């Protein structure tokens, strides 16, 4: 394969395969883009060639394996993040198998790279006291504080993903009878999520705020543009730090935007909502995905334990060992 073909093949993978044929979401495209940017930067350092001069033969199994190992050792990513990068690479090589059948053996070796197994830990979520402390943390005397309060309330009540939350436009919010927000979720699936009276009141007050340069976005940045994921993570970290002063349990938690989504799910679960409804609420592909919330809900397990019959057992007494046997044992 000539050196000019690999860059063209990679470009076609994004423009033809992902965007035109699969109509992949912007989140998928950006995730795959970042994976290949990291891979090409690694290949450039290792092979001393610019990405535009690389050939498909050079993007082989040893290089990709070394790249994945480097992500874990030097960048410190988790096994789960490593597997996401591998998913992007596999998707490209599946496409390359049809476009470049002459490289079938190399492609099959790349596709045979196994995903890394990892331990599944219990999810992190916020309890009601932590939620209350976080919602009062923003200083609502300022424009940013009022925006952040409304954003956090919508996030915790609706359980929207970060991309869904920052992608909300004013036209996506319906605050009359049957109040709800409408979003385009994962897998390009549109869904509606109902709003509580408290959230409706907060949004009604927020929408009355003077619009920035672009009134399109529901939660814009200071310039009126869409909030970035980093900006949401930064404002959340700032408010968690404030909330931890009155709620010490927050100090030991790593609170991310996705933890707010988990908090919404746990509120529904502990309120007695069926798992199938929670899956619809969150936009999950399968009801089984909500199993992670059952696993993490200690209160639910304690209620189940309270319904069981106590096991009768007799407490034994400590009896010291015979002194002669103890002597022989010590030899």
Secondary structure as GFF3:
##gff-version 3
##sequence-region A 1 331
A	DSSP	alpha_helix	3	12	.	.	.	ID=ss1
A	DSSP	pi_helix	13	21	.	.	.	ID=ss2
A	DSSP	alpha_helix	26	47	.	.	.	ID=ss3
A	DSSP	three_ten_helix	51	53	.	.	.	ID=ss4
A	DSSP	three_ten_helix	56	58	.	.	.	ID=ss5
A	DSSP	alpha_helix	61	73	.	.	.	ID=ss6
A	DSSP	alpha_helix	79	99	.	.	.	ID=ss7
A	DSSP	three_ten_helix	101	103	.	.	.	ID=ss8
A	DSSP	alpha_helix	104	111	.	.	.	ID=ss9
A	DSSP	alpha_helix	128	135	.	.	.	ID=ss10
A	DSSP	alpha_helix	143	158	.	.	.	ID=ss11
A	DSSP	alpha_helix	162	166	.	.	.	ID=ss12
A	DSSP	three_ten_helix	170	172	.	.	.	ID=ss13
A	DSSP	beta_strand	173	174	.	.	.	ID=ss14
A	DSSP	beta_strand	180	184	.	.	.	ID=ss15
A	DSSP	beta_strand	190	194	.	.	.	ID=ss16
A	DSSP	alpha_helix	197	207	.	.	.	ID=ss17
A	DSSP	alpha_helix	229	246	.	.	.	ID=ss18
A	DSSP	three_ten_helix	248	252	.	.	.	ID=ss19
A	DSSP	alpha_helix	257	270	.	.	.	ID=ss20
A	DSSP	alpha_helix	275	282	.	.	.	ID=ss21
A	DSSP	three_ten_helix	287	290	.	.	.	ID=ss22
A	DSSP	alpha_helix	291	296	.	.	.	ID=ss23
A	DSSP	alpha_helix	298	306	.	.	.	ID=ss24
A	DSSP	alpha_helix	323	330	.	.	.	ID=ss25
###
